[in-house]
Amino acid sequence: MSSCVPSRSSPVRPRRSASSSPGTDIVEEVEVRIWNDTVANLTLMALGSSAPEILLSIVGIIKTGFRAEELGPSTIVGSAAFNLLIITAVCVSAIPAGEVRRIKAVKVFAVTAFFSIFAYAWLYIVLVLNTKDEMDLWEAIVTFMFFPILVILAYIADKDYCSRRVDVEKETDHLELEYAGAVSELKPGHVNKQSVSEFVKEISKYSGGKLSPEEAAKLAALKIQENEKHDRSWYRVNATRWLVGGRKVSVNVNSTLKEKLEGSQVYEKAKNKDEVPLIIDSASDLSQGGTFSVVEFSASSCAVMESQGTVEVSVLRSGRTNTRVPFRYETIDGTAEAGSDYIPQKDVLVFEPGESMKNIKIVIVDDNQWETDETFFVKLSVDPDSGAVLGRKSINEITIINDDDPGVLDFTKPSFIFKESAGTASIPVQRTKGSDGVISVKWKTKDMRAVNGRDYVGGEGVLEFQHGETEKNIDIQIFDDKDFEKDEDFMVELSDAAGGALIGRQRRTVITIVNDDEYNGLVDRVLTIVNVNMDHLQLASSTWGGQFRDAMNVNGGDVENATTMDYVMHFLTFGWKVLFALTPPVNFLGGWLTFLVSLMGFIFLLTVIISDLASTFGCLIKLEDNLTAITLVAMGTSLPDLFASRTAARAEKYADASIGNVTGSNSVNVFLGLGLPWLIASIYWQAQGKTFQVPAGSLAFSVMAYSICAILCIILLVLRRIVPAFGKAELGGTPSLKYLSSAIMVMLWVLYITLAILDTKKVINVPL
């Protein structure tokens, strides 16, 4: 559950535990999102992340007897400038060399970008052009009502209710093949014991069996976290905890351990794509109850003989099938090259209402020359606004099998692991570099620690391949004696290939028979540690005790991974962390109690203190309130967003979580942070038959200066998206141009601050 998106508990299909008695079902409850992401970002997330600026303005109005003051409003304008110009500049340059990030929800960004400029233009209208230095009640009401209007329009843009045209030519993402069994966007779910078992086998094999259960569990938790999709709140919480030495919501592993994961077979690409993922997605219904059409291939890979001439792959549609859904497909080179090995294709097909399957036919080039087996890929894409989503199998790997040679036979791996209770060990033998004609190969077993006749049924035999067959299994019976014993192994060897075939380098393989009790004990131990690690990654504790433990211990108790800075910041912020641990845990009343108490209690208290300290500090250094607000206070309240956005820019596939929400937050700050307190003050003075006085002065000039800089920044972002030299993306691109873009944005912020200072000091006098 995201801290900014309330969820509700929903029962999922009951399952029967292996250890439960007959008729006893275990019902699991999972958290599902009930808020639209765009609406949540503009409401709950905005209230949470921008609460200091909004409350500062409300507190200022109340403290001055419902009279206008400068600290709160100026902080909102100064924070908007820092967010849009500085945070965006940092994110543009933070992307690794050669990579780019684009905003995915472009229509939502367009709506919020418009309102982020309009909001400040509206302030200038009501403060200067309409009723100068006065805020009428209707003006305050309209200012506040722009907030729900913004939310509604952004929701409409997100759902694309006003558009009937589907842009099927939308640019697709680059091909990304995840490691074996990975799912493109895994959401938090339940740890899958079967896949953890396979993970332990692979990672232990690569490391020579030297990994402890704790190390294997850390790597499993790290892999799960890397495949989860994180929203802006996750990055903001992590950034805030980094600043105060709190418990991180990320897995920390040393470089040596991480190298073992990255070099292991778990990370090899384009293999075993049907393997189960490390976690089972608790929201696996991609159609969301039939709301969307799910488009995917019928299989994640297929093979075709070179002489066959064509290969046909099927695309299936599930979920909602009563709508018209276009989808795009394109071929992408692997080891096979377009033109010489196959005819490239890039086209659009359409599922008409009621249709659930389409076939894509691709021509294979038969050159009558011997080549190794080659692969290429077919990738699907859909417009997210078309009412369709991609399924799990959005990429199909096609292997072109050379059939001009009988082939080479060998085992697929140097070793295999089977549990004693498996009954049969099916050992795959592959036929590569050709599949022409009927061939055969002899096999025989050789005892090692396992004994033929006691632990397995060995001997020798002949494995025959018919024309075109590329993989067959040697099946060997395994005995389950129910006795506890150490792992046992034997060898299988290939020899005497017939029919013109050759035997490859992997002519021997070792079969390890693992005792179920010992193996399950190891897996259960790893699984327990993985669950502990995943619980540690939750954004918040579910009990007051857990909150106080996190608050009173450096790095939330994870001393092993605590840095010197963690200790320093923990010491400096200890009192605040313990105080905020009094907030009700997030599982009370679905998180609403936590949200309201933290917002209306603790953040309000902290805002009052900040208001007094900022005013006092400004007096001590003889700095006007509006200058204190647009510099020190604005930067202080925006620092967590700066670190959060930078991390999100590097880690996420799109730019929405890093800069896509900045414009929306800036708009909400005006409509809530100024609209609400001005509405309160206007009602107060209206009841007394008077008008709320709001001297335009420096605030109007600050709004005007910021608006000009903001327009230039938005124009620069649009140019970065449409001009190829910038990489056609808001973030990243060519090093020289991305640093130039960042420099321009920083200079715009410096220009804004400079103009505000010159106006306040009366060095310049702009008539308003």
Beta strands, then each sheet from edge to edge (+ up, - down):
strand 1: 7-11
strand 2: 29-33
strand 3: 100-101
strand 4: 134-135
strand 5: 190-191
strand 6: 279-280
strand 7: 293-297
strand 8: 301-305
strand 9: 310-319
strand 10: 325-333
strand 11: 346-351
strand 12: 357-363
strand 13: 374-381
strand 14: 388-390
strand 15: 395-401
strand 16: 408-411
strand 17: 415-419
strand 18: 424-432
strand 19: 439-447
strand 20: 460-465
strand 21: 471-477
strand 22: 488-498
strand 23: 502-503
strand 24: 508-514
strand 25: 692-693
strand 26: 731-732
sheet 1: 1+ 2-
sheet 2: 3+ 26-
sheet 3: 4+ 25-
sheet 4: 5+ 6-
sheet 5: 12+ 9- 7+ 14+
sheet 6: 8+ 15+ 13- 10+ 11-
sheet 7: 21+ 18- 16+ 23+
sheet 8: 17+ 24+ 22- 19+ 20-
end
